[in-house]
Amino acid sequence: MSADHAQRAFIGSFTSAGGRGVTVAAVDRDTGALSLLASTDAVADPSFLAVGRAPGADTTVLYAVSETSDGAVAAFGVDDGTPRLIGEVRPVDGSSPTHLSLAAGHLLTANYGSGGVTVLPVREDGSPGPAAGRLAHEGHGPDEGRQSGPHAHQVLADPSGTWVLSVDLGTDSVRVCALDPGTGSLRLHTETALRPGTGPRHLAFHPAGGHLYVLNELEPTVTVCRWDAAEGVLEPLGETPVLPHDHDEGGAPRTYPSEVVVSHDGRFLWTANRGHDSISVLTLDETAEKAVLAAAVGCGGRWPRDLTLDPTGQWLYAANEHSGNVSWFAVDAETGIPVHAGSVEVPAASCVVLA
């Protein structure tokens, strides 16, 4: 990517709710501000995005899920600021994929509707090939309305690159898998149970690599875990609320936390809280095992579905789905508290990534 295109934001949105699909924006490094450049609705409901590189060329590739009942993924070239499809839109052989990530030359999707993970090889031009591996999740949880079966919500590689972790809201568990880079097959290694009914949604690793934090959607808490990369073992240590104790007073709507982000220096953790329409700030101690709620500030809109921290750690971005905007915040280096600095209209915004 050329120097003048070195900082871009890519925003996903629900086309079924009036969104533009995939939107590209320029990022002002001094102010954090976004300026919209172009968009495409070539793929339905590209609700989650990931950025990678084409193996056979020095070009940036943007990957998107199509969160539909059929379920698919697509790749876009974005180096010139205008998203263009690369190769074919590929089915994931699963329904309603909500998350995707890259690992060992493959693209992985978490399929919420069907409850499992799909692995697709990445070709030389960056496009996804046909599905090569699948792992079906099994189980359920106590919430009959949301946990009658498995609902994989996130899949990503650990910092060592040895393991793939999938977070399942329906089974209240995190699965650790081994990915065969040659065949794309996934082998279940361990499954760690979390407290029943919490509904784990996403997780984020501490930059030191020895701990991770699981954000729960059905209860507004973060589960702090120790991570042993050598053995591929996850150990839950305890839960921390992400909202003040009085958040449910006065008939306030139920809160559904959506995303968790850890600061680059490992001192802070942020969560996006739908319903409460806030961003919570938690401080992490030197052991990375104690999280304390420090503050909760407005998200700059309604129903924050995603959070992203820029590479410098100075700017935090929130994709606010129901208000249809992306807000940016200046992060106080001493307290970790984000201060609202601006927003841009993006209908049905669901995800924002930077590259």
Secondary structure, DSSP 8 states (H G I E B T S, - for coil): --GGGS-EEEEEE-GGGT--SEEEEEE-TTT--EEEEEEE-SSS----EEEEE-TTSS-EEEEEEE-SSS-EEEEEE-TTSS-EEEEEEEE-SSS-EEEEEEETTEEEEEETTTTEEEEEEB-TTS-B-S--EEEE-----S-TTT-SS--EEEEEE-TTSS-EEEEETTTTEEEEEEE-TTT--EEEEEEEE--TT--EEEEEE-TTSSEEEEEESSSSEEEEEEEETTTTEEEEEEEEESS-TTTTTTS----EEEEEEE-TTSSEEEEEEETTTEEEEEEE-TTS--EEEEEEEE-SSSSEEEEEE-TTSSEEEEEETTTTEEEEEEE-TTT--EEEEEEEE-TTEEEEEE-
